[in-house]
Each structure stands twice: as structure tokens, then as C-alpha cells.
Amino acid sequence: MDITSANSNIADYQLPSAGDYFNLLKPRVMSLVIFTAFIGLLVAPGNIHPVIGFTAILCIAVAAGAAGCLNMWYEADIDAMMRRTANRPIPSGRIDAQSALHFGVALSVGSVLVMGLTVNVTAAILLAVTILFYVVVYTMWLKRRTTQNIVIGGAAGAFPPMVAWAAVTGDISLESVVLFAIIFMWTPPHFWALSLFACKDYENAGIPMLPVVRGEAYTKKQIMLYTALMVPVSILPWYLGYAGIAYGLTAALLGGMFIWLSYALLTDRKSVDENSASAKKVFFFSVFYLFALFAVLGIENIVGRLF
């Protein structure tokens, strides 16, 4: 290579922007993680110093971003095949895979160490389990091998409220397990609704999502089943006494709406290719459902402490 060509290559090279690195962290997913973790911190019994509480939430947020980054590093090949993900920083060439790997590992180790040194060891261990579960169990083991990838892998997204609860109490209790269970049961209908209208993308990438392997009709039945199982679980915080009547009514009302939308999807005889509206309604409502459910739980707790 001559000097002119080398200088030209250097001139054409652009350093990744801060925005590119931020996008590696899957900020939309991170926002839901932060929110559910914050509610877990808020409703946990006992008190935590505001600085320690902020540190715990920051560690959870960084760990979630780190897991997302490592997920993008490992899945860069299939991301490049999917229209929905082709413009992510690695497949688009804005960040090289090695840099993403180093970034994700550094954030993972840093978040766990800070949690352990400044909050408590239990929370740090749970945080490490969360990262490893998402990266190793879900991303590396399950996602490309089984239709149960979302069912089992969904545990990773359900851990944050438990981690936050442990940050306050230093242990794991039935109440925190229930918060875990709500998100765990919510994950399959949420992602299967997405996979219905993104089915072609998953098929092209060779990912065995449920509608790709078992078809639309079976996926719709599973969405209905998991939604029906999720609703009673969502009412447990009220039944166990750490949520009030406002939460109980909200869980019942929103759960009924979720069941109704899932049933509408189940009975929609048109294929998703012809009409994706029913699947999109379930998907977008599921996001609202989880935010609203945890928001009411948090607001009720704040009101209860003030009055």
C-alpha cells in the first residue's frame, strides 16, 4: 500500500460517536429495566440511603446495557440479516466487534464490582447472574437452538426488581420473587407478539422463534395461554399485602384488557402478513401494561409512606 492510499484510508475512517456506543446498550430495553428496578427498590421494606439507592440503580442500568452490548457483539451476524436490526452499530460498520466486546465486558465487571463494594454482596451476585443469564444462557445457548428461547431467557429481564430489592434488604424474599414472576410471565406474550409481525426477519436469520417453527396459529394460542397465566400472578402483590386496592384493581383491569387483546389476536383469522394490527396491538399494549402496573405499585407505595 502506498502512502497516498494509506492517507486516504485514514482520512475516510471515522471514529465511532458516543451515540453509537450508547446504542450498543439497547437504551429502550434499558429504560424498562431501570424503571422496574426502581420500583423494586421503592417497595422493598426498609430504608436505603439515597446515594446508595442511586448507585444500585446505576449499576443495574449499566449491567443491563453491558448485557445488551454483549448480545449485539455475539449476534452481529444475524443482526445483519434482519431489517429491524441491520442498522445497529456493529452490522452497519460504525463500531467493530472487538471494541464492542471490550466495552461490554468492562461495563459488566465494573457494574458488579461497584454493586458489591458500595451496596451489598447479595445484590452484586444477583446482578452477575442477570448478566450471565442474558449473555450466556439466552444469547449464546438458547436463542439459536430452541423455540423456548424467550420463555427461559426471559428470566434475565425479570431479575432487576429482585436485584434492587436485595440492594435494600440484603436478601431474596417471596415478594421480590413475585415481582420477578410477573415480568417472567409477561415476557413470552410480549416477544411472541413481536415475533409474529417480525417473522420474516427471524426466518431469514435462521432464528427458531415460535411462529417460524410452529406457525402463527400455535403462537397465538401460546400468547393467550401465557397471558391468562400472567394475570393471576400480577394480582399476587395485592393478595400478599404489599400492594393496596388501587394496585389490585389496576392489575385486574389491565389484565382483563390484555386477555381481551390476546383473544382478539387468537380469533383473528387473517394471517399476520395480511393484517399485523392485532399482533401489534398486543405488543404495544404489553409495553404499556408493564409500565402502568409497576407505576401504580410505586405511586401507591409513595402515597402510603407520605400519608
N, C-alpha and C positions, 0 to 999 in steps of 0.2 A: 504494500500500500504506500503510495507516495504521500508527501507532506500535504499537498493540496487536498487530496482525498480525505486524509485524516482530519485536517482542519475543518473540512466541510461536514464530516460526521459529527465532530464536536459541536459545531455551530447548530446542527439540526437537533441535537439532543436537548431535551427539556427535562429539568428536574421535576419530579412529582410535586404537586401542590399539597398544601396542608389539607385542602378539601378532599384530595384523593385518598390520603391516609385516613381521614375521618370517615370516608365512605367505606373503607375496609372494615370498620367497626359495626356495620349494619345499624345505623342510627335509629331507624324506625323500630327495629326489633328491640334495640337498647332502651328506647323510651318506655316500652311496655314493661320491660324488666325493672327499670328504675321505679316505675310507678307502683307495681305490685310489691316490690321490696320495701318501698317507703311505707306502704300501708301495713305490711307485716311488722315493720319497726314501730309504727304508731300504735297498733293494737296489742302488741306484746305487753304482758304485765310487767310492772316495774318501771324504773326510770333509767335513762341513759343521758350522759352529758351531751349537749347539742353538738359539740365539736367531735366527740366520739361517734355520735349518730351520723353526722355528715360524712365522717371518714368511712364509716361502714357502707353507706350508700354509694360513696365514690368508688370504693373498692369493688362493690358489686357491679357498678356501671362499667368500670374498666375491665373487669373479668368477663362481662358479657361481650364487650367489644373485642376483647382478645380472642374469645371463642369464635366470634363471627369472623374475625380476621383469619384465624387458622382454618376455619371452614372454607373461606374463599381461596386460601392458598391450596388446600387439598383438592378442591373441586373446580379449579380453574379450567380444566379440560372440558368438563361438562357444562360449565357456565358459558363457554364459548359457543356451545351448540344450541343454547336456548335464547330465544329472542328476548325473554324477560330479563336475562342476566348478562347478555353479551357485552353490555357497555360497562360492566363492573371494572374496577381499576386494573386487575391483572389480565383478564382476557382481552381488554382493549389496548393493552400495552403501556398503560400510563405508569404502572408500578411492576417491577419484576418480582417473580415468585419468591426468590431468595430474600429480598428485602421484606416482603410481607411475612414470611416465616419468622425472621428475626424479630420483627415488630410484634407479632402475636405472642411469641414465646416470652419476650421481655415484659410485655404487659401482663401476661398470665402470672409469671413468677413474682413480679412486683406487687400485683394486687393481693396475692395470697400472703406474701411476707408482711405487707403493711397491715393487712387484716389481723394476722396473728400477733404482731408486735404491738399494735395500738388498740385492738378491740378485745378479742379472745381467741383461744385456740380452736374451740368448737366451731365458731363461725368460719375460721380460716380453713379448717378441714372440709367443711361443707362446701365452701367456695371452690376449693381444689377439686372436689368430687364433681361439682357442677361443670367446671371447665373440661375435665377429663371425660365426663359422660357425653358431653356435646361433641367434643372433637374426636375422641377415640371410639366410643360405643356407637353414637349416632352417625357421625360423618364418615369415619373410616370403615366401620364394620357393618352397620345396618342399612344405610341409605341405598347402596347399590346392590343389595342382596335380597331384601325381603319387603313384602308389602306391609309388614308390621313396623317399618322404619319409623313412622310417625307415632305409632302407639307407644312403643318402648322408648324411642328417642325423645318423646315429649316430656319425659321426666326432667330433662335438662332445663327446660323453660319453666318448670314448676318449682324448682329449688329456691329461687331468690327470696320469696317471703319467709321460707324456713331459715335461710341464712340470716336475714335481717332479724327474725325472731330470736335466733341464737345469739345475735350480737347484743341483744338486750338482756336475755335471761341466762345465757351461757349453756343452754341445753336444748333438747328437742322434746316437744310436748305434743299431745294429741291435737291441740288447737292448731299448732303450726302444720301438722301433718294434714289436717283438713284443708287448710289453705293450699297446700301442695296438691291435694287430691282434686280440688276444684279446677285448677289450671291443667292438671294432668288429664282429666276427663274432657276438658274444653278443647284441648289441642287437636284430637283426631277430627271432629266435625269442622273445625276451623280450617285445617290444612287440606282435608279431603275436598271441601268446597272449592278451595283454590285450585286443587289438582284437577277438578272437573273441567274448569274453563282454561286451564293451562296444560291440558292433557297432551296435546300435540308436542309441546316443548319437552315434556318429560319423556314421551315416547321417542322423540328424536335423539335425546341424550342417553337413552337406554336405562332410565331410572325406573324401577319396578313399583311405581306408585299404584295405589289400589285401582283407579279407573283404567290404567294401562293394562294391568294383568287380569283383573276380574270384571272389568266393564262398568259402565255408568250405572246400570240398574242395581248391581250389588253394592256399589259405593254409596248410592243414595240410601239404601237400606241400612248400611253401617252408620251413616251420618245420623239417621233417625234414631237408631239404637243408642249410640253414644250420647246423643242429646237427651234422650229420655233418661238415661242413667245419670247424666251430669246434674240434672235439675234437683233431685233429692239431695245429692251431695252438697250442692250450693246452699241449701237451706240449713245444713248442719251447724254453722256458726250461731244461728239464732237458737236452734234446739239445744246446743251445748251451753248457751248462756253468755257467750262473749260478743254477741251481737244482739241488737234490740229489735223491736217490732218493725221499725222502718226498714231495716235491712231484710228481715224476713219477708215482708210484703213485696219489696223490690225484687228479691230473688225469685219469689213465686211469679210475679208479673212478667219479669223479663224472661224467666224460664219458660213460661207459657208461650210468649211470643217466639222464642227460639224454637220450641217444639212445633208451633204453627208454621213457621217458615220452613223448617225441615220437612214437615209433612207436605207442604206445597211443592217442595222440590221433589219429594218422593213420588208424588202423584202427577207431576208434570211429564206428560208422555212425549214431549218433544225432546230430541237429543240436544245436548249442550251445544253442539255445533250450530244447530238451528236457532236455539234460544238459550243463551247463557244467563239470562236475567235472574232466574230462580237461584242458581248457584252463587251468583254474585251477591244477591240479597242475603243469603246465609253467611257468606264470607264477611261482608262488611258489617252486618249486624253482629256477628260474633266478636268483632273487634270492639264495637260499641258496648256489647254486653259485658265483656270482662272489665273494661274501664269503668263502666257505670256501677257494676256490682262492687268492685273494690273501692270506688269513690264513696259510695253510700256507707260502706263499712267504716271508712276513715272519717267521714264527716260525722257520723253518728258517735264515733269514739271521741272526737274533739268536743262535740256538744256535751257529751256525757261528763267529760272532765271539767268543762267550764261551769256546768250547772248541776 
